[in-house]
Amino acid sequence: MLLDTSCSGGHKLQNRTQEIRLRIEQSSCIGAHLYQIWGHSPLNCFAFYSYSFRWSAHKVNFVGLPVTVTLPQSSPQGTLVYNFTLDNCGSTNPTVIIDSVSPSTTFFNNPTLTSLGSTAYGLQITLSSSVDLNAYTVNQYTLNITATCGNVSVDGQLFVKISSTNYVPQCEPGFSSQAGDTVQVYSNVPASSVIYTVALRQPNNAPVTYRMTQPFPPVFTISSNGEVMAPAAGFTNALKTYQLKIQVIDSLGINCTGTLNVNVLPVNTTFLSITMASKAVTITENGGPNYFATVMQATGSSNIVYEMITPTTAYYIESGTGTIRTTYNLDLEKTPGLAFTTLQVRAYDMYQRSYSAIATVNITVLDVNDIPPSCSPAVFTTEVPETTPINQLLASFTCTDPDVNSTKLTYSIIPNAYSLYSFRMSGSQLLVNQTLTYDSAAIASVNFQYAATVVVSDGGSPPLTTNIPVFVTVTPVNQYSPVCNGPYTFFVNENAPFGTVVGQVNATDADYKFNNVEFSIQGGTNPPVFYINPRNGEINLLGPLDYETTTSYSLNIQVVDLNDDIIPDPINQKTTFCTITINVQDYNDNPPFCTPPYYMTTIYSTLSTLANVQTVTCNDKDPTSVLSYTIVGGNINNRFYMLGNTVRHNLFSYNNNGVFDPLTFELLVLVTDSTNPPQYSTTATVIVNVIPWTTTQPTTTSTTTTPQKQTRIVNGTVTYWQPDVWFMVVLTITGVLLLGALSLLAWKLTKGCTVCSSGAKDATQPLLQDSSFTDVERTAEAPKEPPPEQPPNKDKKRHSPT
């Protein structure tokens, strides 16, 4: 769609990618500018619009470009050039720049962005601070504008025409002011001589005509060049003032008007003189402008005026008082020629210039110590390794005193808290005074930088100083080897699980960063049993331990320092080896075992209670286990007990009228390896065959009274042990076997006894003959035991066992 709106030469509003519905509510052409819609240029018409847009395209584009705008060449900095819009831009940070200007110039600022919504941005181009438009030099600029919205770019052009301005003639401000300009002339000036020239600031539209409108009739004349001339008849020798009104008209009829006041001064014929024809003055430099130098005095007139004859920019003289002052601050360092100046001063009568006198003034300017020394370099920075030797030259400063009367310079150094005594000055040279270290937490807190200030002082009055900041950064050098610190011995239980922390190897490194070391195990078992954390030295368990196999491990630990040079250099790494011992602590993880697990022995009932019945031999793979032995079964009437691993007996009872102990005891011995958990145990079986032994007594014939038999109750306490089911099965099988063995034993006994049915005589003999006993001993003995005690003499009288 193309819409043309014109009002007093307005512009076209173009939009080829949008459909626009525009309703003009009110408009009036009053010579103003059209309000801008989406950045269009101003028109010479003032209109109010209400508008709505329905977008039909979603492509990033400039609204209002290309377009041509016109600027007057007198437009100042900051003048708005053009407003327009970047539309359909979804980026939150688009960039819009003036890509190029033809002809090339810097008169235009890059567009400024203002968000108009989620996808639209208002753009504004203004004139820059360097603007200097001239339509006669360049009357049109082409601006190529580029917008970047995300990954999409769009280009547009703006044409700026420069219009020329018709300058009106401008009179000088003093001339065109209300008071006007003033000129003084002596009454004796030649007739028709030029006394004033009217100057224009912008004489563009030539030719220019000058006309004197007052006084009328005119006394003075003015030429076509603006020269005001004295009257043709001259002046009378009297004080008089004239006021002239002069009009300047250019070729277009544009004019300006000014006032000229002409003061006519009478000619004085009296004598004038200066008090001191020659004068010497001394002042100091840097007194500032208007600094007082001296005063000249003249006599001979009440209308004396003073002027400087010698051309100089350093001094001026007050015309009414004759006071000589400095025009600006006198600085001998900048202008050494001002150290001595000769001036000629004229004093004259204000109404008659020829009535004058001349004097000479010699001014000497003394130097002031006002500039501190100038040094190179002004700031010193460097990097040095921490192994830099003492007295090493770090810097040599070149300093000068700009003052004219320069003095000898002295050098000193002021350290800070971290660089105390680190540096010293030798003349203008900065040297290392003591070892610079990188390996310090304090110096690390200031980024390993030693800071100080070199103070350079001149010998002036007052003395002035210059400070040179010094920053010396120390770089690391790997100087120290790691050091192993105890402990060197660790303990671990053999049942410790995988990953158990055994201990930690401690190693230190004096190089900063302190203790930055890496640990590793050199050599050792394969597969490895232990692992060491390379960063913190923590030792962890990797494999199973068996105290019964290995009771200790010796590990060779390698400690390597890391990153202790300015550039990591493995060649310069330092290594230390330390040996640690890991002792395995025994854990009760094996049950005891007996060899053999089954014992059989035969004893006489008369065996001493202090004699050993049977020694049970048991062991445990755990060397720290302490075995204990307890009879837990088969100990009828508690006839046996354990003394350590030895079976001993109490007195037996084979009383037919009382307690009659069994002839065979099957003792179950419980062997335990600990009194605390974990506890393991085993059992051993000890079969003890007891042979009762009695003695015979000689008989005598006597009459005895048989007492009445009384009933006697004998209580026997039976202690039993309730074993496990498996033990009952084993015990049952063992009992069957034992019963069979006893049956065989009984059969053997009965077969070998030929006098079992004999009378009392035969009853006095031993129950078992030696030969039979020997057979039984050979059958029952396993393992071999010492022979039982010999029975007492057969001649002794028989008695019942107790």
Secondary structure, DSSP 8 states (H G I E B T S, - for coil): -EEE--SSS--EEE-SSEEEEEEEEEEE-SS-----STT----SSEEEEEEEEEE---S-EEES-SEEEEEETT--TT-EEEEEEEES---SS-EEEEEEEES--S-B---EEEE-SSS-EEEEEEB-TT----TTT--EEEEEEEEEETTEEEEEEEEEEEE-------B-HHHHSSS-EEEEEETTS-TT-EEEE--BS---SS--EEEEEESSS-SSEE-TT-EEE--TT---SS-EEEEEEEEEE-TTS-EEEEEEEEEEE----S--EES-SEEEEEEES---TT-EEEE--EES-SSEEEEE-S--SSEEE-TTT-EEEESS---TTT-GGGGEEEEEEEEEETTEEEEEEEEEEEEEEE----S--EEESSSEEEEEETT--TT-EEEE-EEE--STT----EEEEEE-TTSTTTEEEETTEEEE-S---S--HHHHTTTTEEEEEEEEE--SSS--EEEEEEEEEEE-------EEES--EEEEETT--TT-EEEE-EEE-SSSSTT-EEEEEES--SS-SEEE-TTT-EEEE-S---TTT-SEEEEEEEEEE-S-SSS--GGG--EEEEEEEEEEE----S--EESSSEEEEEEETTS-TTS-SEE--EE-SSTT---EEEEEE--GGG-EEEETTEEEE----B-TTS-B--SEEEEEEEEES-SSSS--EEEEEEEEEEE---EE----------------------------HHHHHHHHHHHHHHHHHHHHHHHHHHHH-S-TT--HHHHTS-SS-HHHHHHHHHHH-BS----------TTS-EE---
